[in-house]
Amino acid sequence: KVQMESATGSSNSYRVRTTLTISVEGIDFDTQACVLRLKGRNVEENKYVKMGAYHTLDVEQTRKFTITKAKWDSISLERVDTACDPTQNADVAAVVMQEGIAHICLITSNMTIVRAKIDQVIPRKRKGNVSQHEKGLTRFYDNIMQGILRHINFDIVKCIILASPGFVKDQFMDYMIQQAIKSDNKVILENKGKFLLVHSSSGFKHSLKEILAEPSVTSRISDTKASGEVKVLETFYTILQTDPSRAFYGKKHIQKANESQAIETLLISDKLFRCQDINARKEYVELVESVRDYGGDIKIFSSLHVSGEQLEQLTGIAAILRFPIPELEDESDGESDSDEDN
């Protein structure tokens, strides 16, 4: 969209098709619309936009664009390859709910996207009169069902998790199937086997961590990267409790463990590769490459994924060791890496 000013001083805006080259200064991702917004200054001559003028580009799905960097490190190239891989689509969906609140989420290998939030007041049950309560529940369940049909692509999604405290999920599932039979909704009826009902502590997004760690869930989505990250993080926490000299977090501890070629699995947040300090970014890239050279496994967690949010609470970097290093337990890491580097 460009804005033109006439000789009289009046201005109007209209859309034109052109190619812009900007030096990116700001990045924003709209999870609802799935649009990447890139803000920066124009760095090449253009008929419609002045040199040095600020402009925001909306990069939508399937839109072709070119990224130019002075130096591409191995981590950046790997993440571009992963993002361009068509098999990395959201093949797991989750609806976490409790009475009056539900979140419809898509779980990709890189992030958890909340596609819809249903927040509705449901009247309380009153002695001798429960009709208003039941009407409220019916509206609530219908809104969830419409949200599922609108936001979940059943051709791609392999598993839809329905989770709630108590029996909310069971009551919703019964309602949805009854409505699908009444309206002959083939999408729901033909994909009934994809729905998996599990317990959760609440109807909020943070409950996904416990949900994805459920054995019944992991067995169904065992071939997804999202499930693998949750498993590794659970393993790390278990070792931290039972054999603490084999599990460490914080940059200094991890670097010292790597010097001893002790790292079996490195857990690292992608947020650390985006920190403002270029030298710090290089350190993390070199650390990853060094761990690989020593035969270690690398797990890069997305900060937009529920497991990545958990890892960020541990400074964004942690490791499971091949063998214990008790002397590391006595050393203070001395810094909060995620805060300092960001």
N, C-alpha and C positions, 0 to 999 in steps of 0.2 A: 504494500500500500504506500503510495507516494502522495505528497501534498504539494499543490501548485498555487502560487500567489499571482493574481492578475495585476494589471497596471493600476487598477482602482484600489488595490489593497485587499480585496476579498480573496478568500482561499477556499479551495475545495480539494477533496482527496478522492483518489480512485486507484484501482488495482491495475498493475501492469506486470507482464511476464519479462523478467530480466535475470541475469546472472550476477550475483554480488559476491565479492570476496571480502570477508571481514576478519579482523584480528579479534578473536574471542576474548572477552573480558568477564562475561557472566554466563552461567549455565543454569537452566531451570527445567525440571521435568514434570509435566502435568500427568499424574498417574491416572486421572479420570479420563482425559481425552487421549492419552498415549501420544503426547506431542512434546518434542524436545525444543526448547526455546534457547537460542544462542544470541547473546547481545554483544555487540562490539562496534568498532569503528571501521568504516569502509576504507580499504587500502589500495583499491584499483580504480582507475578512471571509469565513470559510468554516466550514462546520459541522464539518469534520473536521481542519482544520489551523489552528493558532493564528496570529494576526498576528505576523509577524517570525520565525516558525519556519522553519528550513532544510528544503528539500525538493528532491529531484532528479527532474526530468521526463525520461522516455525518449520521444524523438520518433522514431518509426519511419516507414518509407516509407508514403506515402498517408495518414498521420495529419494531420488538419487542425489548424493552430495559428495564432495571431495574434502578430505581432511589433510592438511599439510602441517608437518611439524619439523623443526630443525633436527631433532634426533628422536628416533623411535627405539625405546628399550624393549627387551624381550617380553616383559609383562604386558605392555600396551598392545603389542602385536598379537599376543595370545588372546587377549580379551576381545580384540576386534574379530579374530577368527571365530571365537565362541559365539559372539553376538550375531555373526553372519550365518551361523550354522542353523538351517531350518529345523533341525531336530531339537533345538533348544527352546521350543515354544512352551507355553504354559499347559502342561498336561495334567495338572492337579488343580482342583478348585476346592474351596472350603467355605462353608457357611457356619459361622459361629453365632449362637443365639442364646438369649434368655428372654423371659417375658417382656416384650416391649422394645427390645434392642436386638438387631442382627447386623452382621457384617458379611458381605459377599466378597470373597477374596480369590484372586488367581495367584497361584504359586509357580513361579518360573524358577529356572536354575539360578537366576541372578537377583530376584527380588520378590517380595510379597506385595501385590497391588490390591488395594481396597477399591473394588469397582462400584460398590454401593453400600450405603449405610441406611438401615431402616430404623427409625426412632419414633415410636408411637406410644401414646398414653393408653393403657388398657384399664378400664374401670375395675375397681375391686369387686370381689364377690360380696353380695349382701344377703343376709339371711332372708330366705323366702323369695329372692329375686336375683337370679344369676344371668338373666338374659343379656344385660348390657355387657357383662364380662365376656360372655361367649361371643357376642357380636364383635367386640373389640379384638378378641383372639382371631376370629375368622378374617377380619380385615388385615390383621398383622400377618397371618399365614399367607393370605392371598398376595400381599405386597412382596413377601419373600419369594413366592413362586414366580411372580412376574419378573422379579429381579434376576432369578436364576435363568429364566428363558431369554432375558434380554442380554445378559452379560456372559453367559457360559456357552462356549462353542463345543457342542457335544461331539463334533467330528474330530476334535483334537484332544479334548479332556478325557483321560482314562479313568479318573476316580474323582467323585465329588463327596467330600467329607461333610457330614452334618453333625455338628457338635453342640452340646448344651449341658448345663447342669440339669439334674432331674429328668423328666420325661418330655420336655418341650420338643426335642428333636423327633421323638417317636410320634408325638401327636401331630407335628408338622408333616412328617412323612406320610402318615395315614391320610391326612387332609389332602396332600398333594396328589396321591395316587387316586383317591376318590374323585377329585376334580378332573384329573386326567382321563379317567374312565368315562365320566359324565360328558366331557367335551370331546372325547376321542382324540386326545392330545398324544399323537404318536411319538413325538420327541421324548416326552417323559416316559411313556410306557415302554418304548424300545430300549431306553437307556436305564431302566429301573435297576439293573444289576450293577451299575456304576456307583450307586449311592452307598456310602458306608457310614453307619451311625456309631459315634463314640462319645464318651463323656468329656466334658470340659468344665473348668471351674467358673467360667463366665462367658458372656457373649461378646467379649472384646478381643481385638487382634492379638494382644499379648498371650492369649490362651493357646495360640498356634504352636508355641514351643512345646508345651506338654502334649498337645494333640499329635504332632509329628513324631514324637518319641514313643507313642503307643505302639506296642508290638503288632497289633491288628492293622495299624496304619502302615508301619514300615514294611510289612510283608506285602502290602498291596502296591506301594509306591517305591519298592526297593531299587528300581532301575532309574530313579530320578536323582539328579545332583542335589536337590534340596534335601532329600532324605539322607543322603550321604553326609552332608555337612552336619545335620543334627546328630547323627550317630557318632561322628568324630568328636563333636563337642561334649556329648554325654560321656564318651570314653575318657576324654581329658578330665572332666569333673570327677569321675570315679577314681582315676589314678591319683588325682590331686588329694583325694581323701584317704586312699588306702596305701599309696606308695609315693608320698610327696617329693621324694628325691628324684622322681622320673617325670615330673610335670612342673613346668615353670611358665611364667608369663612376664612381660616387660622386656624392652629392647636389650638392656644390658645383660640380663640373665640369658636371653636367647643367643646373643652374640657369643657369650662365653661358652655356652653349651655347644655351639657350632664349631668353635675353635677346637673342641675336643672330638669333633666328628660324631657327636652323640645324638643328633636329632633324627628321630625316626619319622615323625610327622610334624610339619610346621603349619600352624593355623594363623592366617594373617588376613586382616580386613582390607578390602580394596580402598578404603578411605585413606589408608596410609600412603597409597600411591598417588593420591590427589592432594597431599599436603602442600602448603605454599612454599615451604623450604625445599628448593631444588636439590641441595646436597643431601637432605634427609631422604628424599625420594630415591636418589641414587643408592644410598646406603641400603634401603629396603630391597631394591632390585638386585643389588650385589649379594645381599644375604640370601635371597631366594635362589639365585643362580648357584651360590656356594653350597647350599643345602642339597640342591639337586645333584651337583657334582659329587657330593659325598654319599649319594644313594638315598637321600631322604625323600619323602612324599610331601607334596605341597598342596594345601587346601586354601584357596582364596575365597574368603567369605564376602558376600555383598552386604554393604551397610544398609541396603534397602530390604534385606531379608531378615526374618525374625531371628535366625541363628547368628547373623552378623551383628545385630543389635546386642545380643548377649556377649559376643566376643569383644565388642567395643568397651563393655564394662570391665574387661580384663586388659585394658590398654590397647586392644586391637591386635595384639600379637601374643601367641602362646606356642608351646611345643610339648610333644610327648617324646621322651628320650628312649634310646635303645637300651641304655644301662643307667643305673643311678649315679648321680653326682651329689653326694651329701653336702660337700663343702659349699655348694651354691645356695643351699638353704640358709646358711649363716650370713650370706651377703645381702645387704639391702639393695634393691634395684635403683633406688635413689631418684626416680623420676616417674612422672605420669606421661607416658609416651604420646598417647592420643591427644592429650591436652596441649603438650608442648609443641608437637609437630603440626598441629592444626591451628 
